[in-house]
Amino acid sequence: MTEQLQFPEPVQGTVNIAAGEMAKADGMAAAAANTPLDWADACANAIELMARRGTVFQAADLIAEGLVDEPDSPNRWGPAFLRASRAGVIEPAGVQQSRRATVHRSLCRAWQGTEAYRDGAAA
């Protein structure tokens, strides 16, 4: 029987939350800078449309509804949803298994339109 080596708490220097957040920000900035503008615009429009509906959605729903094509890299999704979130268009609505076949049902964030955005879009 093989047992897993366990430590009572993280070993000093192995977990650096600030460094992880910095690496995430750098990666998302690089992905955003290299995203084709036509795909970024189509994705933003798709997110806004789904947000106006008020239902919970994920990236796979944008593709399934024919609102946007699968990007050339899955790294394109993060900056698109982050931009919409920071703009007040969407907010996190939990975590779901992805419906995108390319990621084998891994966990992904689910989103919904903010009440303020839905109210503004309806006006």
C-alpha positions in Angstrom: 0.0 0.0 0.0 1.3 3.4 -1.0 0.7 6.3 1.4 0.7 9.9 0.5 3.2 12.1 2.2 1.4 14.8 4.1 2.6 17.9 5.9 0.5 19.5 8.7 0.9 22.9 7.0 2.5 24.2 3.8 6.3 24.1 3.7 7.7 27.6 3.9 8.3 29.0 0.4 6.1 26.5 -1.4 2.9 28.5 -1.4 3.1 32.1 -2.4 -0.4 33.5 -3.1 0.9 36.9 -4.2 3.3 35.3 -6.7 0.4 33.2 -8.0 -1.9 36.1 -8.5 0.9 38.1 -10.2 1.6 35.1 -12.6 -2.2 34.9 -13.3 -2.4 38.6 -14.1 0.7 38.5 -16.3 -0.7 35.4 -18.2 -4.1 37.0 -18.7 -2.5 40.3 -19.9 -0.4 38.4 -22.4 -3.5 36.4 -23.6 -5.6 39.6 -23.9 -2.8 41.4 -25.9 -2.6 38.5 -28.4 -6.3 37.9 -28.8 -7.7 38.7 -32.3 -9.9 41.8 -32.1 -12.7 40.3 -34.1 -12.9 37.3 -31.7 -12.7 39.6 -28.6 -15.5 41.8 -29.9 -17.7 38.8 -30.8 -17.1 37.3 -27.3 -17.9 40.6 -25.6 -21.1 40.9 -27.5 -22.0 37.3 -26.7 -21.3 37.8 -22.9 -23.5 40.9 -23.0 -26.3 39.1 -24.7 -26.2 36.2 -22.2 -25.9 38.7 -19.3 -29.1 40.5 -20.4 -31.0 37.2 -20.3 -30.3 36.9 -16.6 -29.6 33.1 -16.7 -26.5 31.4 -15.4 -24.0 30.6 -18.2 -20.5 29.6 -18.9 -18.2 29.8 -21.9 -19.6 26.6 -23.5 -23.0 28.2 -23.7 -21.6 31.0 -25.9 -20.3 28.4 -28.4 -23.4 26.2 -28.2 -25.7 29.1 -29.1 -23.5 30.0 -32.0 -22.6 33.4 -30.5 -18.9 32.9 -30.8 -16.4 30.4 -32.1 -14.1 28.3 -30.0 -11.0 30.6 -29.7 -7.6 29.5 -31.0 -6.4 29.2 -27.4 -8.5 28.5 -24.2 -6.5 31.2 -22.6 -8.6 33.7 -24.4 -11.7 33.1 -22.2 -10.2 34.4 -18.9 -9.5 37.9 -20.1 -12.9 38.2 -21.9 -14.9 37.2 -18.7 -12.6 39.3 -16.5 -13.2 42.4 -18.7 -16.9 41.9 -18.5 -16.8 41.3 -14.8 -14.8 44.4 -14.1 -17.2 46.4 -16.3 -20.1 45.3 -14.1 -21.7 43.3 -16.9 -21.5 39.9 -15.2 -20.8 38.5 -11.7 -19.7 35.0 -10.6 -22.6 32.5 -10.1 -20.8 29.5 -8.7 -18.8 26.7 -10.3 -20.0 24.1 -12.8 -18.5 21.3 -14.8 -17.6 22.7 -18.2 -19.7 21.6 -21.1 -16.9 22.2 -23.5 -15.7 18.9 -24.9 -12.1 20.1 -25.1 -11.7 20.3 -21.4 -13.2 17.0 -20.3 -15.8 18.4 -17.9 -13.3 20.2 -15.7 -14.6 22.8 -13.3 -15.2 26.3 -14.6 -16.8 29.5 -13.3 -20.4 30.1 -14.1 -21.6 33.7 -14.6 -24.8 35.7 -14.7 -25.6 39.2 -15.7 -25.6 41.7 -12.8 -28.9 43.2 -11.8 -27.6 46.7 -12.6 -26.5 45.6 -16.1 -29.8 43.9 -16.8 -31.8 46.9 -15.6 -29.6 49.3 -17.6 -29.9 47.1 -20.7 -33.7 47.0 -20.4 -34.0 50.7 -20.2 
